[in-house]
Amino acid sequence: MARTRTRNELLAAVIREIGWSQEQTAAHFRVVATESGAIELTSVTRSNISQWILGSQPQPKAASILRETLSRGLRRGLTLAEIGLEDAGQAEPDWSSDTTSTLLELGDIEMDIGRRTALATSAYSVAALGLPISAWWDTAAERAEQRRSRTNSTVTAADVDSVREMSAFFSQREQKRGGADGRTALVAYLRNEVAAHLNRHAISEPVRRGLYSAAGEMAYLCGWTAFDTREHHIAQHWFTLGVRLAAEADDPALAGHILRAMAHQAADLGHGHQAVNLATASIERKRYTSAGPRERALIGVVHARALAADGQRREALAALRRAEDDLSAADPDPGAEPSRVFFFGEASLASQTAHTLTALGDLKGAAEQFTRSVNTRRTKAFARTHSVTLGYLGSVQARQGHLDAAIGTWGSALDAMAGIHSGRAKETVIQMRRSLSPYRNRGNRAATDLDTRARTLLSSVA
């Protein structure tokens, strides 16, 4: 006897509450699928939505993307149960679980190709961007201090220094070669070496806090490299863990640094309101005031970018001015502030300023700032960053109608991408080809040649 499907009334009710048709639901679903890298789901149509409403169960990946799509439509988080679907176990980042256990679990997922692929292709979750209440932040370090060690061995200040040295190495590598280069080794070191330290007894409370801070910075770096490879859901989990470890270390500046990265990610993905919430959190509770001038400038300019993405022009321009003042006050000695901000200087400030101006519609100002960034950056040490910035500059020049200038800039970007393994670099090449598409068959030899180079390079940049 054929199995009778039960109509999914919960799913139908949620779609009605949003006010979407099935065709509109499918269109929004495809946007989230594209954002998540789930290429096989970008062909979902009204027919698929209809089948799911009639009771057909989507595959776990499709269910996750559908849940996120509808959460965005309602502007609040939904569980799979609330839309009448089976929970496939894709938990959102958790602020309350044991940090060491979470680190081990995330590390294990990354090292298991099947589980990693499932997490990497899950949708970036706007619903997961909510932050804990004040009481959680107030007691995080005390809770961690009271946590019992799981072995009899001890952790010393030398161990903490070793972790920080490794973070500095991997951070410099990411700036030069891209997030995909060496990422497996980074995660393995955190999962094995650093997790073992966290299970040991620290010889003093300052050492324990230093260890948790160093671990939080490395978790952030795992998130940042995942962000650079466009694995946004994985990045979310690592960023959340990094913030939790920073709170347990009572290191507000580090927490602000990571919240700034989360705001950057949200702005990149087009979630301006959520970006503002995260960027605002990055400057609250001593996170901004306890940081050095260079780090304050970094946190501040991303705050400006988030405000611009949310349409808050006056506030964004004021935040830009504060960031410029902060960087002007920074000590030129790289050792004066934590190594995590070694990359941030005039070139980086100019690049983020350009993104802010682009969001505000000031293409002339954006082009000037991207040019300033290109001209002031040390290209050998920051090859990945330099190549991506050239891509952004070319895009702005094309939008201004300066095609010849854009083609020249994009050619330089492709030259700079040799040896780069970065999802963001790949995305700039994809956008480059989209901008060139109207000129491919219209006799523009320079555009056609550049497009051919771009197509060839796409197989090697990520």
Disulfide bonds with the S-S distance in Angstrom:
none
